[in-house]
Amino acid sequence: MKKAFEINTKDSRSSARTGVINTTHGQIRTPAFAPVASQGTVKALPHNLVKDLGADLILVNAYHLYLRPGLETISELGGVHSFISWDKPILSDSGGFQIYSLSPLVKVKRSGVQFASHLDGTKIFLTPEDVVDIQYYLGTDIMMALDYFVPYPSSKEDMRDSVELTTQWAQRSKKQYLTRNSHQLLWGITQGSVDWELRMKSTEELMAVDFDGYALGGLGIGEPKSQFMEVLEKSDILLPKEKPRYLMGIGYIKDILDAVERGIDFFDCVLPTRNARNGTIFTSQGKIVIKNKKYETDERPLDANCSCYTCRNFSRAYLRHLYERNEITSAILNTIHNLYFYLDIFEKIRQAIQNNLFCNFKKKLIAINEEDDTV
């Protein structure tokens, strides 16, 4: 039987590595990027295009699917893979981020979380056990334990409470998971912000629970970048090498490269798709804001070095026209390009690590992506 995570190559000058996560719906090549499909779809794209762009998996949100269309509907239709007609791996987020993002509508208790639905205000109480069961019935390949993180900055007391509650919920999640005898993978999420004493405590306590993978949560929300990177460096030393590491919600290219260098295997973010819908395009020569008037008669593709459908067929002038007219096609074509750009970068990251050239690749790519609206 294959291991849940296999490491294939390691970079000699950093902690970067390539590998595969084995799931019942196929392999995920790492370092991996999960396009966000919270409601069961990557916004503006049908699944065949997401596959064609090179995605090994997508990320859905258990909280949102629990609310709509609901577990009963999804279960009756054969689970989430069948319901959305996606036959590759799926990771489900537990809803921990919604505790943070919907904070005025949330009450956190030791026993669980009370949500006031953002749809109609209905009171919903979910325990860590409930969240495992929701993901079990969804049938996702990787499920996340419910966690609790606080904004940056927060008091030491609040951060300590976050760590303690996350550990308690992690232990309860694992216990419930074991009752299900499932082939799904369960990953835990460390907390502690950039306070290394608390982050170390959280990491060690979750390692004792023994998850299939470990995520670093509660980062990328305004903390100093130097402290953010210090947490990654120290976590790289502390976390078990044989388990995948997931940096949640981080999408800037430089941050991704810095994190891969520090041993991170897995990422997700709405950045490429949300920016595409808002008219911000990422290219090999820098960033383009397509609404700018200078593109009004520009015959060039978005990126001469890109072979995506958008760049092979359409000019910047046409894409600007679509965006200015609020055409749905604008979101589709821009998203095709941005997601292709991101997934292609991850393919090149894997190739660079395999060829032991990651540090050189990182240096060149960062130099390009520090440019702003230059092309």
C-alpha positions as CSV (number, residue, x, y, z in Angstrom):
1,M,0.0,0.0,0.0
2,K,1.3,3.4,-0.9
3,K,2.1,5.9,1.8
4,A,-0.2,8.9,2.1
5,F,2.8,11.2,1.3
6,E,6.0,10.3,-0.6
7,I,9.0,12.6,-1.0
8,N,10.7,12.2,-4.4
9,T,13.5,14.8,-4.5
10,K,15.1,17.3,-2.2
11,D,16.9,20.6,-3.0
12,S,20.5,20.5,-1.7
13,R,20.5,24.3,-0.9
14,S,17.2,24.6,0.9
15,S,14.3,22.7,2.4
16,A,12.4,22.6,-0.9
17,R,11.2,19.1,-1.9
18,T,8.9,17.4,-4.4
19,G,6.6,14.6,-3.7
20,V,3.1,13.2,-4.1
21,I,0.1,13.0,-1.8
22,N,-1.8,9.8,-2.6
23,T,-5.6,9.9,-2.3
24,T,-8.4,7.7,-3.4
25,H,-9.1,10.0,-6.3
26,G,-5.5,10.3,-7.5
27,Q,-2.2,11.9,-6.8
28,I,-1.4,15.5,-5.9
29,R,2.1,16.6,-7.0
30,T,3.9,18.7,-4.5
31,P,4.6,21.6,-4.1
32,A,0.9,21.9,-5.0
33,F,-1.5,24.8,-5.5
34,A,-5.2,24.2,-4.9
35,P,-7.6,26.5,-6.8
36,V,-10.3,27.7,-4.5
37,A,-13.8,26.3,-5.3
38,S,-15.6,27.1,-2.1
39,Q,-19.1,26.4,-3.4
40,G,-17.9,23.4,-5.5
41,T,-16.8,25.5,-8.5
42,V,-13.8,27.7,-9.4
43,K,-15.5,31.0,-10.2
44,A,-15.8,31.6,-13.9
45,L,-14.4,28.2,-15.0
46,P,-16.0,24.8,-15.8
47,H,-14.1,21.9,-14.4
48,N,-12.7,20.7,-17.7
49,L,-10.8,24.0,-18.0
50,V,-9.5,23.7,-14.5
51,K,-8.2,20.3,-15.3
52,D,-6.7,21.4,-18.6
53,L,-4.9,24.2,-16.8
54,G,-3.0,21.6,-14.8
55,A,-4.8,21.5,-11.4
56,D,-4.4,18.2,-9.5
57,L,-7.2,19.2,-7.0
58,I,-9.6,21.8,-5.9
59,L,-10.5,23.2,-2.5
60,V,-14.1,23.3,-1.3
61,N,-15.5,24.9,1.9
62,A,-17.3,22.5,4.2
63,Y,-19.1,25.3,6.0
64,H,-20.6,26.8,2.8
65,L,-21.6,23.4,1.4
66,Y,-23.2,22.5,4.7
67,L,-25.4,25.6,4.5
68,R,-26.1,25.2,0.7
69,P,-27.2,22.9,-0.7
70,G,-26.8,20.9,2.5
71,L,-25.4,17.5,3.4
72,E,-28.7,15.6,2.7
73,T,-28.7,16.8,-0.9
74,I,-25.1,16.1,-1.5
75,S,-25.2,12.7,0.1
76,E,-28.3,11.7,-1.9
77,L,-26.4,12.7,-5.1
78,G,-23.4,10.4,-4.2
79,G,-21.1,12.8,-2.3
80,V,-19.3,15.9,-3.4
81,H,-17.3,14.4,-6.2
82,S,-20.4,13.0,-7.8
83,F,-22.5,16.1,-7.1
84,I,-20.0,18.5,-8.7
85,S,-18.7,16.0,-11.3
86,W,-15.1,16.4,-10.3
87,D,-13.2,13.1,-10.3
88,K,-9.8,14.3,-9.0
89,P,-8.8,15.0,-5.3
90,I,-10.7,17.5,-3.2
91,L,-9.6,19.2,0.0
92,S,-12.3,20.6,2.3
93,D,-11.6,23.5,4.6
94,S,-13.2,23.0,8.0
95,G,-14.8,26.4,8.5
96,G,-12.1,27.7,10.9
97,F,-11.5,30.7,8.6
98,Q,-15.3,31.5,8.8
99,I,-14.9,31.8,12.6
100,Y,-12.4,34.6,11.8
101,S,-14.0,36.2,8.8
102,L,-17.6,36.1,10.1
103,S,-16.6,37.1,13.6
104,P,-19.6,39.4,14.4
105,L,-21.9,36.4,13.6
106,V,-19.9,33.8,15.6
107,K,-19.7,32.8,19.3
108,V,-16.8,30.5,20.2
109,K,-17.2,28.1,23.1
110,R,-15.1,25.2,24.4
111,S,-17.7,22.8,23.1
112,G,-17.8,24.3,19.6
113,V,-18.9,27.2,17.5
114,Q,-22.2,29.0,17.2
115,F,-22.7,30.6,13.8
116,A,-25.5,33.0,12.8
117,S,-25.9,32.0,9.2
118,H,-24.7,34.9,6.9
119,L,-27.6,33.9,4.6
120,D,-30.6,34.3,6.9
121,G,-29.4,34.6,10.5
122,T,-30.3,31.0,11.5
123,K,-28.4,29.8,14.5
124,I,-26.1,26.9,13.8
125,F,-23.9,25.1,16.4
126,L,-21.1,23.0,15.2
127,T,-18.7,20.9,17.3
128,P,-15.3,19.6,16.1
129,E,-16.9,16.2,15.8
130,D,-19.7,17.7,13.6
131,V,-17.1,19.3,11.3
132,V,-15.4,15.9,10.8
133,D,-18.7,14.2,10.1
134,I,-19.7,16.9,7.6
135,Q,-16.4,16.4,5.7
136,Y,-16.9,12.6,6.0
137,Y,-20.3,12.7,4.4
138,L,-19.0,15.1,1.7
139,G,-16.4,12.5,0.9
140,T,-13.5,14.8,0.3
141,D,-10.0,13.3,0.1
142,I,-8.4,15.6,2.6
143,M,-10.3,17.1,5.5
144,M,-9.2,19.7,8.0
145,A,-9.7,19.6,11.8
146,L,-11.6,22.6,13.1
147,D,-9.3,25.3,14.4
148,Y,-9.6,28.7,16.0
149,F,-7.3,31.7,15.2
150,V,-7.4,35.3,16.3
151,P,-6.6,38.5,14.3
152,Y,-3.2,40.1,14.3
153,P,-2.3,41.7,16.6
154,S,-4.0,40.0,19.5
155,S,-3.1,39.8,23.2
156,K,-0.9,37.0,24.5
157,E,-3.9,35.7,26.4
158,D,-6.1,35.6,23.3
159,M,-3.4,33.8,21.3
160,R,-2.9,31.3,24.2
161,D,-6.7,30.6,24.3
162,S,-6.6,30.1,20.5
163,V,-3.8,27.5,20.8
164,E,-5.4,25.7,23.7
165,L,-8.8,25.5,22.0
166,T,-7.3,24.4,18.7
167,T,-5.5,21.6,20.5
168,Q,-8.6,20.4,22.3
169,W,-10.6,20.5,19.1
170,A,-7.8,18.7,17.2
171,Q,-7.8,15.9,19.8
172,R,-11.6,15.6,19.5
173,S,-11.5,15.7,15.7
174,K,-9.0,12.8,15.5
175,K,-11.0,10.7,18.0
176,Q,-14.1,11.2,15.9
177,Y,-12.2,10.6,12.6
178,L,-11.0,7.2,14.0
179,T,-14.7,6.1,14.5
180,R,-15.4,6.5,10.8
181,N,-12.7,4.0,9.5
182,S,-12.3,6.3,6.5
183,H,-9.7,6.3,3.7
184,Q,-9.9,10.1,3.8
185,L,-6.8,12.0,5.2
186,L,-7.2,14.3,8.2
187,W,-4.8,17.2,8.6
188,G,-4.4,19.4,11.7
189,I,-3.8,23.1,11.8
190,T,-1.2,24.8,14.1
191,Q,-1.9,28.2,15.6
192,G,0.0,30.8,17.7
193,S,0.4,33.6,15.2
194,V,4.1,34.8,15.2
195,D,4.7,34.0,18.9
196,W,7.1,31.1,18.5
197,E,6.6,29.9,22.1
198,L,2.9,29.4,21.4
199,R,3.4,28.2,17.8
200,M,5.8,25.6,19.1
201,K,3.4,24.5,21.8
202,S,0.6,24.1,19.2
203,T,2.8,22.2,16.8
204,E,4.1,19.8,19.4
205,E,0.6,19.1,20.7
206,L,-0.8,18.5,17.2
207,M,2.2,16.2,16.4
208,A,1.2,14.2,19.5
209,V,-2.3,13.7,18.0
210,D,-0.6,12.4,14.8
211,F,-2.3,13.8,11.8
212,D,-1.7,12.8,8.1
213,G,-0.5,16.4,7.4
214,Y,0.0,19.7,9.2
215,A,-1.2,23.2,8.2
216,L,0.1,26.5,9.4
217,G,-2.9,28.7,10.1
218,G,-3.4,32.2,11.2
219,L,-0.6,33.7,9.1
220,G,-0.6,36.2,6.3
221,I,-3.1,38.5,8.1
222,G,-0.9,41.6,8.6
223,E,2.0,40.3,10.8
224,P,5.6,41.5,9.9
225,K,7.0,39.5,7.1
226,S,10.3,38.8,8.9
227,Q,8.3,37.2,11.8
228,F,6.2,35.2,9.4
229,M,9.3,33.7,7.7
230,E,10.8,33.0,11.1
231,V,7.8,30.9,12.0
232,L,8.2,29.0,8.7
233,E,11.9,28.4,9.3
234,K,11.4,27.1,12.8
235,S,8.3,25.0,11.9
236,D,10.4,23.4,9.1
237,I,12.8,22.1,11.8
238,L,10.1,21.0,14.2
239,L,7.5,19.4,11.9
240,P,7.9,15.8,10.9
241,K,9.7,15.5,7.5
242,E,7.5,12.6,6.4
243,K,4.3,14.6,6.5
244,P,3.1,17.3,4.1
245,R,3.0,20.9,5.2
246,Y,0.3,23.3,4.2
247,L,0.5,27.1,4.3
248,M,-3.1,28.2,4.3
249,G,-4.4,31.1,2.2
250,I,-1.0,32.4,1.1
251,G,-0.9,33.4,-2.6
252,Y,1.7,36.1,-3.4
253,I,4.4,34.6,-5.6
254,K,7.3,35.8,-3.4
255,D,5.7,34.4,-0.3
256,I,5.1,31.0,-2.0
257,L,8.7,30.8,-3.2
258,D,10.0,31.8,0.3
259,A,7.7,29.2,1.8
260,V,8.7,26.4,-0.6
261,E,12.3,27.2,0.3
262,R,11.4,26.6,3.9
263,G,9.8,23.2,3.3
264,I,6.1,24.0,2.6
265,D,4.4,21.6,0.2
266,F,0.9,22.8,-0.3
267,F,-0.9,26.2,-0.9
268,D,-4.3,27.6,-1.6
269,C,-5.5,31.1,-2.3
270,V,-8.2,33.1,-4.1
271,L,-5.6,35.6,-5.3
272,P,-5.2,34.5,-9.0
273,T,-9.0,34.0,-9.6
274,R,-10.2,37.0,-7.6
275,N,-7.7,39.3,-9.2
276,A,-8.6,38.0,-12.6
277,R,-12.2,39.0,-12.1
278,N,-11.1,42.4,-10.9
279,G,-8.9,42.9,-14.0
280,T,-5.5,42.3,-12.5
281,I,-3.4,40.0,-14.6
282,F,-0.1,38.2,-13.6
283,T,2.4,37.7,-16.4
284,S,6.0,36.6,-16.8
285,Q,7.0,40.2,-17.2
286,G,5.1,41.7,-14.3
287,K,1.5,42.7,-13.5
288,I,-1.1,44.2,-15.8
289,V,-4.1,46.2,-14.8
290,I,-6.2,45.6,-17.9
291,K,-8.6,48.5,-17.3
292,N,-5.8,51.0,-17.9
293,K,-6.3,53.2,-21.0
294,K,-2.9,52.4,-22.4
295,Y,-4.1,49.0,-23.4
296,E,-7.0,50.4,-25.5
297,T,-5.3,49.7,-28.8
298,D,-2.7,47.2,-27.6
299,E,-2.6,44.3,-30.1
300,R,-0.2,42.2,-28.0
301,P,-1.3,39.2,-26.0
302,L,-1.3,39.4,-22.2
303,D,2.0,37.5,-22.1
304,A,4.1,36.6,-25.2
305,N,5.6,33.8,-23.2
306,C,2.3,32.2,-22.2
307,S,0.6,29.5,-24.2
308,C,-2.8,29.6,-22.4
309,Y,-6.0,29.9,-24.6
310,T,-6.4,33.6,-23.7
311,C,-2.9,34.5,-24.8
312,R,-3.0,32.4,-27.9
313,N,-6.2,34.1,-29.2
314,F,-6.9,37.5,-27.8
315,S,-5.3,41.0,-27.6
316,R,-5.0,43.2,-24.6
317,A,-7.2,45.7,-26.4
318,Y,-10.0,43.1,-26.6
319,L,-9.6,42.0,-23.0
320,R,-9.7,45.6,-21.9
321,H,-12.9,46.1,-24.0
322,L,-14.6,43.1,-22.3
323,Y,-13.6,44.3,-18.9
324,E,-14.9,47.8,-19.5
325,R,-18.2,46.4,-20.8
326,N,-18.6,44.1,-17.7
327,E,-18.9,41.1,-20.0
328,I,-18.9,37.7,-18.3
329,T,-16.3,36.6,-20.9
330,S,-13.8,39.0,-19.3
331,A,-13.9,37.0,-16.0
332,I,-13.6,33.7,-17.9
333,L,-10.6,34.7,-20.1
334,N,-8.7,36.5,-17.4
335,T,-9.2,33.6,-15.0
336,I,-8.0,31.1,-17.6
337,H,-4.8,33.1,-17.9
338,N,-4.2,33.8,-14.2
339,L,-4.8,30.2,-13.1
340,Y,-2.6,28.9,-15.9
341,F,0.1,31.3,-14.8
342,Y,0.0,30.1,-11.2
343,L,-0.2,26.4,-12.0
344,D,2.6,26.7,-14.6
345,I,4.7,28.4,-11.9
346,F,4.1,25.4,-9.6
347,E,5.1,23.0,-12.5
348,K,8.3,25.0,-12.9
349,I,8.9,25.0,-9.2
350,R,8.7,21.2,-9.2
351,Q,11.1,21.0,-12.2
352,A,13.6,23.4,-10.6
353,I,13.7,21.3,-7.4
354,Q,14.1,18.1,-9.4
355,N,17.0,19.7,-11.2
356,N,18.5,21.1,-8.0
357,L,18.1,24.7,-9.4
358,F,15.3,26.0,-7.1
359,C,17.3,28.8,-5.5
360,N,18.3,30.2,-9.0
361,F,14.8,29.9,-10.2
362,K,13.4,31.6,-7.2
363,K,15.8,34.6,-7.5
364,K,14.9,35.2,-11.2
365,L,11.1,34.8,-10.6
366,I,11.0,37.2,-7.6
367,A,12.9,39.8,-9.7
368,I,10.1,39.7,-12.3
369,N,7.2,39.6,-9.9
370,E,8.4,42.6,-7.9
371,E,7.6,44.7,-11.0
372,D,4.2,46.4,-11.1
373,D,2.1,47.1,-14.2
374,T,5.2,47.3,-16.4
375,V,4.1,45.6,-19.6
